[in-house]
Amino acid sequence: MKTTFGKAALLALSIIPVTSFASHWGYVGEGAPEHWGALSEENKTCQTGMNQSPINIETTLNAHLSPLEVHYSDGPVTLINNGHTIQAGLKTTTADTITIDGKTFTLQQFHFHAPSENTIHGKHYAMEMHLVHKDASGAIAVVAVMFNKGAENSDLNKLWATMPEKTDQSTSIAAQMDLNALLPGDKTFWRFSGSLTTPPCSEGVTWIVMKHPLTLSETQLKKFTHTMHHDNNRPAQPLNGRVVVE
């Protein structure tokens, strides 16, 4: 899937944007998701787009998809609280990649939403992680991993240990962590075409939603939600005829 992104969209992929208009969008009040499209000309796709994310996954088509190839060898090096999420950054020359349809996508960053943005049969999970990738042409692929409340996640603790509590605060990740541990062992997935779930809501994004969730403890979830101060999930968007394949 090829798509062309403007500067605003590319910025949104490197960091959920901290730009002149970013301070006006959020998840509550006048900057809530239902108002994003009216906040800026750059955000109009949030309102007019026909292939928006997240979605509710209800009916799927068996398309005999090729397995997702994951090649994660580097770990994250920074965490930033940008006021919208907690986001992990990689080394500039990271070797972390995935392969979809023979194309290589390099991991740009990953971040979290609580509760989940995508839903399965109308169900929200406690938290959702988005691993944002980009290929050489600029096309975007997001791998989404769901988390249920349950057993403590020891690998998540390596991130949470240095979670920045204040907006625009950044910290270094001291612990070495294996990113593969934040993926389920069974990597079967649903796939659909969608968008970024934050302004400017650019479309043409390949979504890979892992079928099998991980767990995090109530304490781990509360640490994230306390830091965010409110839910940070965009509501599910209309399918508009799109098909979810598996």
C-alpha positions, 0 to 999 in steps of 0.5 A: 500500500503506497501513500503520500504523507505531508509534513504534519502526518510525518511529524505525527508518526515520530511523536504524537505531535507537539505542534502549534495546534497539538496543544488544542486537541485532546480527549476531553472538552473542546479539544475532544475527538468529536471536535478534532476535524474543526480545530485546524485545516490540517485536521479536517481528515479526522472529520471527512475521512472515510477510512478512519481508525480505530474500529470495532472488529466484528465480522472478518474475512478469511484471506489466508494472510501470510504470517507477520515477520517480526525482527526486533533486536533493539530496545527503546531508549527514551520515554516521553510524556507528550500530554496525549500518551506515554511514548517510547523512542528508538535509536535513530538507526534502529534495527527493529523491523517487521515484514508485511507482503515482502516489504520491510517497515522500520519501527519509529516509536510505540505508545499506549492508550487506555482503554483500548482504541480498537474494540473486538465485538464491542469490547474495550481492553484495559490498554492498547499498545501501538507500534508505529512502523514506516517503510522506505516509501513513507507508508505506515503500518501499526501493530496493535497489542491488547492488554487485559487486567491480570498478572503483572507484566514484568517487561512493562515494568521496565518502561513504567519504572522511568515513566515521566509524570509531567507533560513534555517531560522525557526520560532515558530508559535504563533497563535493557528490554527485549521488545519481543516480550511485549508481543504475544507468542501467537502472532495471528492477527486481523488486518485492515486499512485505516488511519492515524488515531490522532490528528491529523488522522492521515489515512492509508495506514495498514493496521495489524491487530494482534488477536491474543492479548497480554496482561498488566496488573491493576497497579500498572494500569493505574500508574498509566491512567493517573499520569494521563489524568483521563482516558486517551482513546479515540472512539471507534469509527465507521467502517464505511464498507471496509473489510477486516481480513485474517 
